[in-house]
Amino acid sequence: MSEPRRRRSRADYERGLPDHHDPTAGFAGAPPARSALTLRLVLAIFGLVVCVAGGLGWLATDLPAWPGVVLLVLGAVALVDIVVIVRRKARGEPG
């Protein structure tokens, strides 16, 4: 078996993770790629609000219920994504 992995620190992410290869790093003077966690968080929150409001609004009408249920499921997916992003940012990943 392998050794248990130690918890990564902010310095580990700043140095770069092992076995990570960015083929465009330094190409034509470009900086290395960075994670866009904050943008992803904003978009996930927007998706959550729109999907939940749309789903509840749809279910309040006399139209078929399945589109409202689909919107609420997409809202749940956005909520899970928000939890993942917040955990990644809390452990110190840049972005």
N, CA, C and O atoms as a GROMACS GRO file, in nm:
protein
  380
    1MET      N    1   0.084  -0.118   0.000
    1MET     CA    2   0.000   0.000   0.000
    1MET      C    3   0.088   0.124   0.000
    1MET      O    4   0.209   0.116   0.022
    2SER      N    5   0.029   0.234  -0.024
    2SER     CA    6   0.106   0.358  -0.025
    2SER      C    7   0.091   0.430   0.108
    2SER      O    8   0.003   0.398   0.189
    3GLU      N    9   0.178   0.526   0.129
    3GLU     CA   10   0.173   0.606   0.252
    3GLU      C   11   0.051   0.698   0.248
    3GLU      O   12   0.007   0.738   0.141
    4PRO      N   13  -0.003   0.730   0.365
    4PRO     CA   14  -0.114   0.827   0.364
    4PRO      C   15  -0.062   0.964   0.320
    4PRO      O   16   0.048   1.006   0.358
    5ARG      N   17  -0.142   1.031   0.241
    5ARG     CA   18  -0.098   1.162   0.192
    5ARG      C   19  -0.113   1.267   0.301
    5ARG      O   20  -0.211   1.268   0.376
    6ARG      N   21  -0.013   1.355   0.309
    6ARG     CA   22  -0.022   1.464   0.406
    6ARG      C   23  -0.109   1.574   0.347
    6ARG      O   24  -0.128   1.583   0.226
    7ARG      N   25  -0.161   1.656   0.434
    7ARG     CA   26  -0.247   1.766   0.391
    7ARG      C   27  -0.162   1.870   0.321
    7ARG      O   28  -0.057   1.908   0.371
    8ARG      N   29  -0.207   1.917   0.206
    8ARG     CA   30  -0.132   2.017   0.130
    8ARG      C   31  -0.151   2.156   0.190
    8ARG      O   32  -0.258   2.191   0.238
    9SER      N   33  -0.043   2.234   0.185
    9SER     CA   34  -0.049   2.370   0.237
    9SER      C   35  -0.060   2.469   0.121
    9SER      O   36  -0.051   2.431   0.004
   10ARG      N   37  -0.081   2.595   0.156
   10ARG     CA   38  -0.088   2.699   0.054
   10ARG      C   39   0.043   2.706  -0.024
   10ARG      O   40   0.042   2.730  -0.145
   11ALA      N   41   0.155   2.686   0.044
   11ALA     CA   42   0.286   2.690  -0.023
   11ALA      C   43   0.298   2.579  -0.127
   11ALA      O   44   0.360   2.599  -0.231
   12ASP      N   45   0.239   2.462  -0.099
   12ASP     CA   46   0.242   2.354  -0.197
   12ASP      C   47   0.172   2.395  -0.326
   12ASP      O   48   0.220   2.365  -0.435
   13TYR      N   49   0.059   2.462  -0.313
   13TYR     CA   50  -0.014   2.506  -0.432
   13TYR      C   51   0.060   2.617  -0.505
   13TYR      O   52   0.056   2.624  -0.628
   14GLU      N   53   0.129   2.705  -0.431
   14GLU     CA   54   0.204   2.812  -0.495
   14GLU      C   55   0.323   2.758  -0.573
   14GLU      O   56   0.356   2.810  -0.680
   15ARG      N   57   0.388   2.653  -0.519
   15ARG     CA   58   0.500   2.590  -0.590
   15ARG      C   59   0.454   2.511  -0.711
   15ARG      O   60   0.527   2.496  -0.808
   16GLY      N   61   0.333   2.460  -0.704
   16GLY     CA   62   0.281   2.374  -0.810
   16GLY      C   63   0.274   2.231  -0.759
   16GLY      O   64   0.361   2.186  -0.684
   17LEU      N   65   0.172   2.161  -0.799
   17LEU     CA   66   0.153   2.025  -0.753
   17LEU      C   67   0.242   1.930  -0.832
   17LEU      O   68   0.274   1.957  -0.947
   18PRO      N   69   0.283   1.820  -0.770
   18PRO     CA   70   0.366   1.724  -0.843
   18PRO      C   71   0.288   1.662  -0.959
   18PRO      O   72   0.167   1.642  -0.950
   19ASP      N   73   0.360   1.631  -1.065
   19ASP     CA   74   0.302   1.571  -1.185
   19ASP      C   75   0.205   1.662  -1.257
   19ASP      O   76   0.129   1.616  -1.343
   20HIS      N   77   0.204   1.791  -1.225
   20HIS     CA   78   0.119   1.885  -1.298
   20HIS      C   79   0.201   1.945  -1.411
   20HIS      O   80   0.312   1.994  -1.389
   21HIS      N   81   0.147   1.941  -1.529
   21HIS     CA   82   0.217   1.997  -1.644
   21HIS      C   83   0.125   2.092  -1.717
   21HIS      O   84   0.018   2.052  -1.763
   22ASP      N   85   0.166   2.214  -1.728
   22ASP     CA   86   0.092   2.314  -1.803
   22ASP      C   87   0.167   2.337  -1.933
   22ASP      O   88   0.270   2.404  -1.932
   23PRO      N   89   0.118   2.285  -2.045
   23PRO     CA   90   0.192   2.297  -2.170
   23PRO      C   91   0.208   2.440  -2.220
   23PRO      O   92   0.295   2.467  -2.302
   24THR      N   93   0.125   2.532  -2.172
   24THR     CA   94   0.135   2.670  -2.218
   24THR      C   95   0.212   2.759  -2.122
   24THR      O   96   0.224   2.879  -2.147
   25ALA      N   97   0.262   2.705  -2.012
   25ALA     CA   98   0.333   2.786  -1.913
   25ALA      C   99   0.458   2.848  -1.974
   25ALA      O  100   0.544   2.777  -2.026
   26GLY      N  101   0.467   2.976  -1.969
   26GLY     CA  102   0.583   3.046  -2.019
   26GLY      C  103   0.587   3.062  -2.170
   26GLY      O  104   0.683   3.119  -2.222
   27PHE      N  105   0.486   3.014  -2.240
   27PHE     CA  106   0.484   3.025  -2.387
   27PHE      C  107   0.464   3.171  -2.426
   27PHE      O  108   0.364   3.233  -2.388
   28ALA      N  109   0.557   3.224  -2.500
   28ALA     CA  110   0.552   3.362  -2.548
   28ALA      C  111   0.540   3.461  -2.432
   28ALA      O  112   0.476   3.566  -2.446
   29GLY      N  113   0.600   3.428  -2.319
   29GLY     CA  114   0.599   3.519  -2.205
   29GLY      C  115   0.472   3.515  -2.124
   29GLY      O  116   0.454   3.599  -2.036
   30ALA      N  117   0.382   3.420  -2.152
   30ALA     CA  118   0.256   3.412  -2.079
   30ALA      C  119   0.280   3.356  -1.939
   30ALA      O  120   0.364   3.267  -1.922
   31PRO      N  121   0.209   3.406  -1.840
   31PRO     CA  122   0.223   3.349  -1.705
   31PRO      C  123   0.158   3.211  -1.701
   31PRO      O  124   0.075   3.180  -1.786
   32PRO      N  125   0.194   3.129  -1.603
   32PRO     CA  126   0.132   2.998  -1.592
   32PRO      C  127  -0.018   3.009  -1.565
   32PRO      O  128  -0.065   3.107  -1.507
   33ALA      N  129  -0.092   2.910  -1.608
   33ALA     CA  130  -0.237   2.911  -1.588
   33ALA      C  131  -0.271   2.905  -1.440
   33ALA      O  132  -0.201   2.840  -1.362
   34ARG      N  133  -0.377   2.974  -1.402
   34ARG     CA  134  -0.423   2.975  -1.264
   34ARG      C  135  -0.568   2.930  -1.260
   34ARG      O  136  -0.642   2.942  -1.357
   35SER      N  137  -0.605   2.878  -1.148
   35SER     CA  138  -0.742   2.833  -1.128
   35SER      C  139  -0.835   2.954  -1.118
   35SER      O  140  -0.797   3.058  -1.063
   36ALA      N  141  -0.953   2.940  -1.169
   36ALA     CA  142  -1.052   3.047  -1.162
   36ALA      C  143  -1.162   3.010  -1.064
   36ALA      O  144  -1.281   3.012  -1.099
   37LEU      N  145  -1.123   2.976  -0.941
   37LEU     CA  146  -1.222   2.931  -0.844
   37LEU      C  147  -1.322   3.039  -0.807
   37LEU      O  148  -1.440   3.010  -0.787
   38THR      N  149  -1.278   3.163  -0.799
   38THR     CA  150  -1.369   3.270  -0.761
   38THR      C  151  -1.475   3.291  -0.868
   38THR      O  152  -1.592   3.308  -0.838
   39LEU      N  153  -1.432   3.290  -0.994
   39LEU     CA  154  -1.528   3.303  -1.104
   39LEU      C  155  -1.625   3.184  -1.104
   39LEU      O  156  -1.745   3.202  -1.124
   40ARG      N  157  -1.572   3.065  -1.082
   40ARG     CA  158  -1.657   2.947  -1.077
   40ARG      C  159  -1.757   2.956  -0.962
   40ARG      O  160  -1.872   2.914  -0.976
   41LEU      N  161  -1.714   3.012  -0.848
   41LEU     CA  162  -1.804   3.030  -0.734
   41LEU      C  163  -1.916   3.127  -0.768
   41LEU      O  164  -2.032   3.101  -0.736
   42VAL      N  165  -1.883   3.239  -0.830
   42VAL     CA  166  -1.985   3.338  -0.867
   42VAL      C  167  -2.085   3.278  -0.965
   42VAL      O  168  -2.206   3.298  -0.950
   43LEU      N  169  -2.036   3.204  -1.064
   43LEU     CA  170  -2.127   3.144  -1.162
   43LEU      C  171  -2.214   3.036  -1.099
   43LEU      O  172  -2.330   3.021  -1.136
   44ALA      N  173  -2.159   2.960  -1.004
   44ALA     CA  174  -2.238   2.857  -0.937
   44ALA      C  175  -2.347   2.920  -0.851
   44ALA      O  176  -2.460   2.870  -0.846
   45ILE      N  177  -2.316   3.029  -0.783
   45ILE     CA  178  -2.417   3.098  -0.702
   45ILE      C  179  -2.527   3.154  -0.792
   45ILE      O  180  -2.645   3.144  -0.759
   46PHE      N  181  -2.487   3.212  -0.905
   46PHE     CA  182  -2.586   3.264  -1.000
   46PHE      C  183  -2.675   3.150  -1.050
   46PHE      O  184  -2.797   3.165  -1.057
   47GLY      N  185  -2.615   3.037  -1.085
   47GLY     CA  186  -2.692   2.923  -1.132
   47GLY      C  187  -2.787   2.870  -1.026
   47GLY      O  188  -2.900   2.833  -1.056
   48LEU      N  189  -2.742   2.868  -0.901
   48LEU     CA  190  -2.826   2.822  -0.791
   48LEU      C  191  -2.948   2.912  -0.777
   48LEU      O  192  -3.061   2.863  -0.767
   49VAL      N  193  -2.926   3.042  -0.775
   49VAL     CA  194  -3.037   3.136  -0.757
   49VAL      C  195  -3.136   3.127  -0.873
   49VAL      O  196  -3.257   3.121  -0.852
   50VAL      N  197  -3.084   3.125  -0.996
   50VAL     CA  198  -3.172   3.122  -1.113
   50VAL      C  199  -3.250   2.991  -1.119
   50VAL      O  200  -3.370   2.992  -1.145
   51CYS      N  201  -3.183   2.878  -1.094
   51CYS     CA  202  -3.250   2.750  -1.104
   51CYS      C  203  -3.355   2.730  -0.995
   51CYS      O  204  -3.465   2.682  -1.023
   52VAL      N  205  -3.323   2.768  -0.873
   52VAL     CA  206  -3.420   2.752  -0.764
   52VAL      C  207  -3.539   2.845  -0.785
   52VAL      O  208  -3.654   2.803  -0.771
   53ALA      N  209  -3.513   2.971  -0.819
   53ALA     CA  210  -3.624   3.065  -0.842
   53ALA      C  211  -3.708   3.021  -0.962
   53ALA      O  212  -3.830   3.025  -0.956
   54GLY      N  213  -3.643   2.980  -1.069
   54GLY     CA  214  -3.717   2.934  -1.186
   54GLY      C  215  -3.795   2.807  -1.159
   54GLY      O  216  -3.909   2.793  -1.203
   55GLY      N  217  -3.733   2.714  -1.087
   55GLY     CA  218  -3.802   2.589  -1.055
   55GLY      C  219  -3.924   2.610  -0.967
   55GLY      O  220  -4.030   2.554  -0.993
   56LEU      N  221  -3.908   2.691  -0.863
   56LEU     CA  222  -4.022   2.719  -0.775
   56LEU      C  223  -4.130   2.799  -0.848
   56LEU      O  224  -4.249   2.776  -0.828
   57GLY      N  225  -4.088   2.892  -0.932
   57GLY     CA  226  -4.184   2.969  -1.010
   57GLY      C  227  -4.259   2.881  -1.108
   57GLY      O  228  -4.380   2.897  -1.128
   58TRP      N  229  -4.189   2.788  -1.168
   58TRP     CA  230  -4.253   2.696  -1.264
   58TRP      C  231  -4.353   2.605  -1.192
   58TRP      O  232  -4.463   2.581  -1.243
   59LEU      N  233  -4.315   2.555  -1.075
   59LEU     CA  234  -4.404   2.466  -1.002
   59LEU      C  235  -4.528   2.538  -0.949
   59LEU      O  236  -4.628   2.473  -0.917
   60ALA      N  237  -4.523   2.669  -0.940
   60ALA     CA  238  -4.639   2.746  -0.893
   60ALA      C  239  -4.743   2.765  -1.001
   60ALA      O  240  -4.852   2.815  -0.973
   61THR      N  241  -4.712   2.727  -1.126
   61THR     CA  242  -4.807   2.743  -1.236
   61THR      C  243  -4.882   2.612  -1.259
   61THR      O  244  -4.858   2.513  -1.191
   62ASP      N  245  -4.974   2.614  -1.356
   62ASP     CA  246  -5.050   2.494  -1.390
   62ASP      C  247  -4.984   2.415  -1.503
   62ASP      O  248  -5.044   2.321  -1.555
   63LEU      N  249  -4.863   2.452  -1.540
   63LEU     CA  250  -4.791   2.382  -1.647
   63LEU      C  251  -4.739   2.249  -1.595
   63LEU      O  252  -4.738   2.226  -1.474
   64PRO      N  253  -4.694   2.159  -1.685
   64PRO     CA  254  -4.638   2.031  -1.640
   64PRO      C  255  -4.521   2.053  -1.543
   64PRO      O  256  -4.446   2.150  -1.556
   65ALA      N  257  -4.507   1.964  -1.446
   65ALA     CA  258  -4.412   1.984  -1.336
   65ALA      C  259  -4.269   1.946  -1.371
   65ALA      O  260  -4.178   1.993  -1.303
   66TRP      N  261  -4.246   1.865  -1.473
   66TRP     CA  262  -4.110   1.812  -1.495
   66TRP      C  263  -4.006   1.920  -1.523
   66TRP      O  264  -3.893   1.904  -1.478
   67PRO      N  265  -4.036   2.029  -1.597
   67PRO     CA  266  -3.930   2.131  -1.613
   67PRO      C  267  -3.891   2.198  -1.481
   67PRO      O  268  -3.774   2.231  -1.461
   68GLY      N  269  -3.986   2.218  -1.392
   68GLY     CA  270  -3.955   2.275  -1.262
   68GLY      C  271  -3.868   2.182  -1.178
   68GLY      O  272  -3.778   2.227  -1.108
   69VAL      N  273  -3.896   2.052  -1.187
   69VAL     CA  274  -3.816   1.954  -1.114
   69VAL      C  275  -3.674   1.950  -1.171
   69VAL      O  276  -3.577   1.940  -1.095
   70VAL      N  277  -3.662   1.959  -1.303
   70VAL     CA  278  -3.528   1.960  -1.366
   70VAL      C  279  -3.450   2.082  -1.318
   70VAL      O  280  -3.331   2.071  -1.288
   71LEU      N  281  -3.514   2.197  -1.310
   71LEU     CA  282  -3.446   2.318  -1.262
   71LEU      C  283  -3.403   2.303  -1.116
   71LEU      O  284  -3.295   2.349  -1.079
   72LEU      N  285  -3.485   2.241  -1.033
   72LEU     CA  286  -3.448   2.221  -0.893
   72LEU      C  287  -3.332   2.122  -0.881
   72LEU      O  288  -3.247   2.138  -0.793
   73VAL      N  289  -3.328   2.021  -0.965
   73VAL     CA  290  -3.215   1.927  -0.964
   73VAL      C  291  -3.087   1.999  -1.006
   73VAL      O  292  -2.981   1.978  -0.946
   74LEU      N  293  -3.096   2.084  -1.108
   74LEU     CA  294  -2.978   2.163  -1.148
   74LEU      C  295  -2.935   2.258  -1.037
   74LEU      O  296  -2.815   2.283  -1.020
   75GLY      N  297  -3.030   2.310  -0.962
   75GLY     CA  298  -2.996   2.393  -0.846
   75GLY      C  299  -2.921   2.313  -0.740
   75GLY      O  300  -2.829   2.364  -0.677
   76ALA      N  301  -2.961   2.186  -0.720
   76ALA     CA  302  -2.891   2.100  -0.625
   76ALA      C  303  -2.748   2.072  -0.672
   76ALA      O  304  -2.656   2.068  -0.591
   77VAL      N  305  -2.730   2.054  -0.802
   77VAL     CA  306  -2.595   2.034  -0.857
   77VAL      C  307  -2.510   2.158  -0.834
   77VAL      O  308  -2.393   2.148  -0.799
   78ALA      N  309  -2.568   2.276  -0.853
   78ALA     CA  310  -2.496   2.400  -0.829
   78ALA      C  311  -2.458   2.413  -0.681
   78ALA      O  312  -2.350   2.463  -0.649
   79LEU      N  313  -2.545   2.369  -0.592
   79LEU     CA  314  -2.515   2.374  -0.449
   79LEU      C  315  -2.398   2.284  -0.414
   79LEU      O  316  -2.311   2.322  -0.335
   80VAL      N  317  -2.394   2.164  -0.470
   80VAL     CA  318  -2.281   2.073  -0.448
   80VAL      C  319  -2.153   2.136  -0.501
   80VAL      O  320  -2.048   2.126  -0.437
   81ASP      N  321  -2.160   2.200  -0.617
   81ASP     CA  322  -2.043   2.265  -0.674
   81ASP      C  323  -1.994   2.377  -0.582
   81ASP      O  324  -1.873   2.394  -0.565
   82ILE      N  325  -2.084   2.453  -0.524
   82ILE     CA  326  -2.046   2.560  -0.431
   82ILE      C  327  -1.973   2.503  -0.311
   82ILE      O  328  -1.872   2.559  -0.267
   83VAL      N  329  -2.022   2.391  -0.257
   83VAL     CA  330  -1.956   2.329  -0.142
   83VAL      C  331  -1.814   2.285  -0.179
   83VAL      O  332  -1.721   2.306  -0.102
   84VAL      N  333  -1.798   2.225  -0.297
   84VAL     CA  334  -1.665   2.180  -0.341
   84VAL      C  335  -1.571   2.300  -0.356
   84VAL      O  336  -1.456   2.294  -0.313
   85ILE      N  337  -1.618   2.406  -0.417
   85ILE     CA  338  -1.535   2.525  -0.439
   85ILE      C  339  -1.493   2.587  -0.306
   85ILE      O  340  -1.377   2.622  -0.288
   86VAL      N  341  -1.588   2.600  -0.214
   86VAL     CA  342  -1.556   2.662  -0.084
   86VAL      C  343  -1.454   2.578  -0.009
   86VAL      O  344  -1.363   2.633   0.054
   87ARG      N  345  -1.466   2.446  -0.014
   87ARG     CA  346  -1.367   2.360   0.052
   87ARG      C  347  -1.230   2.375  -0.011
   87ARG      O  348  -1.129   2.379   0.060
   88ARG      N  349  -1.224   2.385  -0.144
   88ARG     CA  350  -1.095   2.401  -0.211
   88ARG      C  351  -1.032   2.535  -0.176
   88ARG      O  352  -0.911   2.543  -0.154
   89LYS      N  353  -1.113   2.641  -0.171
   89LYS     CA  354  -1.059   2.772  -0.135
   89LYS      C  355  -1.016   2.776   0.011
   89LYS      O  356  -0.918   2.843   0.045
   90ALA      N  357  -1.088   2.706   0.098
   90ALA     CA  358  -1.053   2.704   0.240
   90ALA      C  359  -0.921   2.634   0.267
   90ALA      O  360  -0.850   2.669   0.362
   91ARG      N  361  -0.887   2.537   0.185
   91ARG     CA  362  -0.759   2.468   0.208
   91ARG      C  363  -0.642   2.539   0.143
   91ARG      O  364  -0.528   2.495   0.154
   92GLY      N  365  -0.669   2.650   0.074
   92GLY     CA  366  -0.560   2.734   0.030
   92GLY      C  367  -0.529   2.731  -0.118
   92GLY      O  368  -0.427   2.786  -0.159
   93GLU      N  369  -0.613   2.669  -0.199
   93GLU     CA  370  -0.584   2.669  -0.342
   93GLU      C  371  -0.599   2.810  -0.397
   93GLU      O  372  -0.691   2.882  -0.359
   94PRO      N  373  -0.509   2.850  -0.486
   94PRO     CA  374  -0.518   2.986  -0.542
   94PRO      C  375  -0.635   2.996  -0.639
   94PRO      O  376  -0.680   2.896  -0.694
   95GLY      N  377  -0.682   3.116  -0.659
   95GLY     CA  378  -0.788   3.136  -0.756
   95GLY      C  379  -0.897   3.214  -0.694
   95GLY      O  380  -0.997   3.243  -0.760
   0.00000   0.00000   0.00000
